[in-house]
Amino acid sequence: MSCKLVVRVEDYAAQSHRDENQQWQGIDIELTKALLNQAGCSYRFVPVPWGRALKMLEEGKLDVMLSVSKTSERTKFAHFIGPQRIEKIKIVSKANPAIVVSSFKDILKIPLPLGIQEGAYYGESFNAFTKALTPSDRYFFKVPNNDTKLSLLIKNRIFGFLEEQLNIEYEIRHELTPKDVFVHPIIVNQAPVYFAFSKESVSNNQLKAIEHAFNHLTFSGVFEQILLTAQN
């Protein structure tokens, strides 16, 4: 079975980033390498913005995306294998914010919009809350990539942004955020995320091999060890 896959990545924080030698590192990278090596697949990492990547996955121009929330819309064009891990979405702002966001209702009081990733899924509760808001752009500002969120925060264009706790902790530890940031109490969403494979470009035989590899790595404790190592 020939298996050559194109994997979407983003140069950002704990999940995936380039080191000083321009090699890809991070939790998602290590999990993906373990999975695809076990399945006997070769692979190539390609940086693509999230919203565009979803469209490319649907069209078969990308084969794999990482840390994807499983929704009914996405299952039309992607096979999901996992879960890969549990994602926890929080709100980050500058220190000493005018409003501490403990619930969705507190978002109505913030003086500037929140940065949200274009094409991202933040859970059904958040979706239901945002659908009731008019105009929604008063409260939310869509950004194409994660670096833009940080830039907008520094320039006081947004109140804060939605981010996975894993990345927040990494950014603080490696001093990649502004020095004084505040992580709000609210948990916007906590749910499993998955490896997503294009239905257009990944064959059933390839998928069976990858599923078999996933099960082997899960039961042998390899994935758990990668996650524990990355979080320390």
C-alpha positions as CSV (number, residue, x, y, z in Angstrom):
1,M,0.0,0.0,0.0
2,S,1.4,3.4,-1.1
3,C,0.7,6.0,1.5
4,K,2.0,9.6,1.0
5,L,0.1,12.2,2.9
6,V,0.2,16.0,3.1
7,V,-0.4,17.2,6.7
8,R,-1.6,20.7,7.6
9,V,0.4,22.5,10.3
10,E,0.7,26.0,11.7
11,D,3.9,27.6,13.1
12,Y,2.5,28.4,16.5
13,A,3.0,27.5,20.2
14,A,2.8,24.0,21.8
15,Q,0.9,22.2,19.0
16,S,3.3,22.7,16.1
17,H,6.3,25.1,15.5
18,R,9.6,25.2,13.7
19,D,12.8,24.9,15.7
20,E,16.0,26.8,15.0
21,N,16.8,24.2,12.2
22,Q,13.4,24.8,10.6
23,Q,12.2,21.3,11.7
24,W,8.7,20.9,12.9
25,Q,8.2,20.2,16.6
26,G,5.3,20.1,19.1
27,I,2.6,17.9,20.5
28,D,0.6,17.5,17.3
29,I,3.8,16.8,15.3
30,E,5.0,14.1,17.7
31,L,1.5,12.4,17.7
32,T,1.3,12.6,13.9
33,K,4.8,11.2,13.3
34,A,4.1,8.3,15.7
35,L,0.8,7.5,14.0
36,L,1.9,7.7,10.4
37,N,5.2,6.0,11.0
38,Q,3.3,3.1,12.6
39,A,0.8,3.0,9.7
40,G,3.7,2.9,7.2
41,C,2.9,6.3,5.6
42,S,5.3,8.9,4.5
43,Y,4.2,12.5,5.1
44,R,5.0,16.2,4.4
45,F,4.1,19.1,6.7
46,V,2.6,22.2,5.0
47,P,1.7,25.4,6.8
48,V,-1.8,26.6,5.8
49,P,-4.3,29.0,7.6
50,W,-7.1,27.1,9.4
51,G,-10.1,28.3,7.4
52,R,-8.4,27.7,4.1
53,A,-7.1,24.3,5.3
54,L,-10.6,23.0,6.0
55,K,-11.7,23.9,2.4
56,M,-8.5,22.1,1.1
57,L,-9.3,19.0,3.2
58,E,-12.8,19.0,1.7
59,E,-11.3,19.2,-1.8
60,G,-8.6,16.6,-1.2
61,K,-5.8,19.2,-1.6
62,L,-4.8,18.4,1.9
63,D,-4.9,14.8,3.4
64,V,-4.6,15.4,7.1
65,M,-5.5,18.1,9.7
66,L,-4.7,17.8,13.4
67,S,-6.6,18.7,16.6
68,V,-9.9,19.0,14.7
69,S,-13.3,19.2,16.5
70,K,-15.7,16.6,15.2
71,T,-18.9,18.2,13.9
72,S,-21.7,16.9,11.7
73,E,-20.7,19.4,8.9
74,R,-17.1,18.2,8.9
75,T,-18.0,14.5,8.9
76,K,-19.4,15.1,5.4
77,F,-15.9,15.5,4.0
78,A,-13.5,14.1,6.7
79,H,-12.9,10.8,8.5
80,F,-12.1,11.3,12.1
81,I,-9.6,9.1,14.0
82,G,-9.2,9.6,17.8
83,P,-9.7,11.3,20.0
84,Q,-6.2,12.7,19.8
85,R,-6.5,14.6,23.1
86,I,-8.9,16.8,25.1
87,E,-8.9,20.5,24.2
88,K,-9.8,23.2,26.7
89,I,-10.6,26.7,25.2
90,K,-10.0,29.7,27.4
91,I,-10.1,33.5,27.0
92,V,-6.8,35.5,27.3
93,S,-6.5,39.2,27.7
94,K,-4.0,41.7,29.0
95,A,-3.5,41.8,32.7
96,N,-5.9,43.8,34.9
97,P,-8.8,43.6,32.5
98,A,-11.8,46.0,32.9
99,I,-14.1,42.9,32.9
100,V,-13.3,39.4,34.2
101,V,-15.2,36.9,32.0
102,S,-16.7,34.1,34.1
103,S,-19.7,33.4,31.9
104,F,-20.8,34.0,28.3
105,K,-23.0,36.9,29.6
106,D,-19.9,38.7,30.7
107,I,-18.8,38.9,27.1
108,L,-21.6,41.4,26.5
109,K,-19.8,43.9,28.9
110,I,-16.3,43.8,27.3
111,P,-15.2,47.2,25.7
112,L,-13.6,45.6,22.6
113,P,-14.3,42.5,20.6
114,L,-12.7,39.1,21.2
115,G,-10.4,37.6,18.5
116,I,-11.6,34.3,17.2
117,Q,-10.0,32.0,14.6
118,E,-11.7,32.0,11.2
119,G,-13.4,28.6,10.6
120,A,-12.8,27.4,14.2
121,Y,-15.3,25.5,16.2
122,Y,-15.7,26.5,19.9
123,G,-18.6,24.2,20.9
124,E,-22.3,24.1,20.7
125,S,-22.9,26.4,23.8
126,F,-20.6,29.1,22.3
127,N,-22.3,28.7,18.9
128,A,-25.8,29.1,20.5
129,F,-24.6,32.2,22.4
130,T,-23.0,33.9,19.4
131,K,-26.0,33.3,17.1
132,A,-28.2,35.3,19.5
133,L,-25.9,38.4,19.2
134,T,-26.5,41.2,16.8
135,P,-24.3,42.5,15.4
136,S,-21.9,39.7,16.2
137,D,-18.9,41.8,14.9
138,R,-19.4,44.1,17.9
139,Y,-18.3,41.2,20.1
140,F,-16.0,39.1,17.9
141,F,-13.3,39.8,15.4
142,K,-12.3,36.9,13.0
143,V,-8.6,36.4,12.4
144,P,-6.9,34.2,9.8
145,N,-4.1,32.9,12.1
146,N,-2.9,32.8,15.7
147,D,-0.1,35.4,15.3
148,T,-2.7,38.0,14.2
149,K,-4.5,37.5,17.5
150,L,-1.4,38.4,19.5
151,S,-0.6,41.4,17.3
152,L,-4.2,42.8,17.7
153,L,-4.0,42.3,21.5
154,I,-0.8,44.2,21.8
155,K,-2.2,47.1,19.6
156,N,-5.4,47.2,21.8
157,R,-7.6,46.3,18.8
158,I,-9.2,43.5,20.7
159,F,-10.1,42.8,24.4
160,G,-8.6,39.3,24.2
161,F,-8.8,36.1,22.3
162,L,-10.0,32.5,22.5
163,E,-7.1,30.0,22.8
164,E,-6.4,26.5,23.9
165,Q,-5.1,26.3,27.4
166,L,-2.2,24.1,26.2
167,N,-1.0,26.9,24.0
168,I,-1.5,29.6,26.6
169,E,0.6,27.7,29.1
170,Y,3.3,27.2,26.5
171,E,3.4,30.8,25.4
172,I,3.7,32.0,29.0
173,R,6.4,29.5,29.7
174,H,8.4,30.6,26.6
175,E,7.6,34.3,26.9
176,L,5.8,34.4,23.6
177,T,2.8,36.4,24.9
178,P,3.0,40.0,26.2
179,K,4.5,39.8,29.7
180,D,1.3,40.7,31.5
181,V,-1.6,38.4,30.4
182,F,-4.7,37.3,32.2
183,V,-6.4,33.9,31.7
184,H,-10.1,34.3,32.5
185,P,-12.0,31.8,34.6
186,I,-14.5,30.8,31.9
187,I,-14.0,27.5,30.0
188,V,-15.5,28.3,26.6
189,N,-15.4,24.6,25.5
190,Q,-13.8,21.4,26.7
191,A,-14.0,18.5,24.3
192,P,-12.0,15.9,22.4
193,V,-10.2,16.8,19.2
194,Y,-9.2,14.3,16.4
195,F,-7.0,13.5,13.5
196,A,-9.1,14.4,10.4
197,F,-8.5,12.7,7.0
198,S,-9.8,13.8,3.7
199,K,-12.5,11.6,2.3
200,E,-11.6,12.8,-1.2
201,S,-7.9,11.8,-1.1
202,V,-7.3,9.1,1.6
203,S,-8.4,5.6,0.6
204,N,-10.2,3.1,2.7
205,N,-7.2,0.9,2.8
206,Q,-5.0,3.7,4.0
207,L,-7.6,4.6,6.6
208,K,-7.8,1.1,7.9
209,A,-4.0,1.0,8.3
210,I,-4.1,4.3,10.2
211,E,-6.9,3.2,12.4
212,H,-5.0,0.0,13.3
213,A,-1.9,2.1,14.0
214,F,-4.0,4.5,16.3
215,N,-5.4,1.6,18.3
216,H,-1.9,0.0,18.7
217,L,-0.4,3.3,19.9
218,T,-3.3,4.0,22.3
219,F,-3.2,0.6,23.9
220,S,0.6,0.5,24.1
221,G,0.6,3.8,25.9
222,V,2.7,5.6,23.3
223,F,0.3,8.5,22.8
224,E,-0.2,9.0,26.5
225,Q,3.6,9.2,27.0
226,I,3.9,11.8,24.2
227,L,1.2,13.9,25.8
228,L,2.8,13.6,29.3
229,T,6.3,14.5,28.0
230,A,5.0,17.5,26.0
231,Q,3.1,19.0,28.9
232,N,6.1,18.9,31.3
